[in-house]
Amino acid sequence: MDKMLYTATNGARQAMQAQTAIAHNLANANTLGFKSQLNTFTSWHVSGPGLNTRVMNQQNADDIDMSAGSIITTGQELDVAINGDGFIAVQNEEGEEAYTRAGNLKIDSVGRLTTGTGFAVMGNGGPIALPQSEKIDIGADGSISVVPVGQAASALVITDRIKLVNPDVKNLQKNADGLLQLKGGAVAPAVADVHLETGVLENSNVNAVGQMIDLITNARQFETNIKLMTEAKTLDESSARLLRNQ
């Protein structure tokens, strides 16, 4: 196969894959705690007879932008945000431990503390379950204190502590559910140097304007590669006609 056609086809395929990652980021521009995917490209010369005039590329969207999103104030007692680095440990649908920065917590119908999307928040001994209470207070260290129903406001009782972790971000991978997990199924230990702020939430770190620019740029690159494929076809047909006329 002609190198020009091969490299143009590969370039078009990589541009389409990049568009998928960009579209996913844009779809989550307003998702609390969402970390955008980064598109990285690796290029190399195609080896073969003659000069190395063709360059191949490969797109990878596995890298994650771990920069913090903007903070919004809500004043809600169950809304929390990580102050600095770190993650909240939750249980995913498969029952495995995963990590998130989304702090819009709530209590479900059976008393479990969950994220806004329904993932159970992990505590000292597994998913956190809270008794019926008049008030819930979440400390900077993740400790959860409640005022039992019928008790005075001063009767705070510590019931559990949210598991806060700070693994090496290079070892994290993003799943289809938006949660992060350690590669190889490892579990990060709880640490004491991760702190929460209450009454606030962390927004997505997606730069919508920048992603729109990337979307347009990739669309133009795709069109350019399609034109190169058409040109390769034209050159091939011209060569065939010349050979027939010999």
Sequence and secondary structure as in RCSB ss.txt:
>XXXX:A:sequence
MDKMLYTATNGARQAMQAQTAIAHNLANANTLGFKSQLNTFTSWHVSGPGLNTRVMNQQNADDIDMSAGSIITTG
QELDVAINGDGFIAVQNEEGEEAYTRAGNLKIDSVGRLTTGTGFAVMGNGGPIALPQSEKIDIGADGSISVVPVG
QAASALVITDRIKLVNPDVKNLQKNADGLLQLKGGAVAPAVADVHLETGVLENSNVNAVGQMIDLITNARQFETN
IKLMTEAKTLDESSARLLRNQ
>XXXX:A:secstr
  HHHHHHHHHHHHHHHHHHHHHHHHHTTTSTT   EEEEEEEEE  SSS    EEEEEEEEEE      EEE  
 TTBEEEESS EEEEE TTS EEEE   B EE TTSBEE TTS EEEETTEE B   EEEEEE TTSEEEEEETT
S TT  EEEEE  EE   GGGEEE TTS EEEGGG      SS EEEESEEE     HHHHHHHHHHHHHHHHHH
HHHHHHHHHHHHHHHHHHHT 
